[in-house]
Amino acid sequence: MKYLVFETKKDASKKAYEILKQLINKNSTLGLATGSTPIDLYHEMIEDFKKGNFSYKNIKSYNLDEYVGINYDHPESYHKFMETNLFNHIDIDKNNTHIPNAGAKNLKQALEDYQNELNNTVIDVQILGVGSNGHIGFNEPGTSFETGVHVVDLKEETIKANSRFFDNNIDLVPKQAVTMGINDIMRAKHIILLAFGKEKKEAIKYLTSGDLIDENVPCTILKKHPSVYVFVDKEADYK
Ligand code: F6R
């Protein structure tokens, strides 16, 4: 595991993009995350694309998760998030982008379909944020490391943290999500995890120090992954 600390999240995201570019080529498959953490990295990707330095024409992407219970055109749905923060600004073919179909009438079938797609894919680089409770994707503490795609009941702290995107109104925050499982995340060839701000410090400490690998702190499984890059700003640095 490579642990890299930067003065600001902007600096960390710039470096993360540099590494990402070394790990992929024009035909790669990316695993993508949402939330506030990857926004600056996506900005770097967009800027470089605009300069003509990289094309996403043949890139495929798979997103980690999507809320259950909100429309895809809701500004906080992860479908909308990806359009607004990345897909609408690069030349990726939308047919090559995949996000869990959490709004499907037959949700069980949708989970199976996403699992099958993932099983038939190798993600070259998985981008991850981390929850203050150590969740990756929406695999909340206590989730088995063996899980695949599933519906999750979001923990109270996650709902509270995400209420900042929903007028600070907990009632408006979806209470469930569909997420890739830990097992799916671990199959990626490389992982780039970003974490910014003091709320992430404890999770980063468990992730980057000591021997603990425990389902109660989901990110600790990444200690077993052969290629993980962790980029933090100085506020998330535990030292
Ligand atoms: C989002 C995701 C989550 C977030 C995490 C941190 O697709 O899978 O694990 O990465 O909740 O969220 P932010 O970045 O908003 O602090």
Boltz pocket constraint, residues with backbone or C-beta under 6 A from the ligand:
constraints:
  - pocket:
      binder: B
      contacts: [[A, 32], [A, 33], [A, 34], [A, 35], [A, 36], [A, 37], [A, 38], [A, 64], [A, 65], [A, 128], [A, 129], [A, 130], [A, 131], [A, 135], [A, 136], [A, 137], [A, 138]]
      max_distance: 6.0
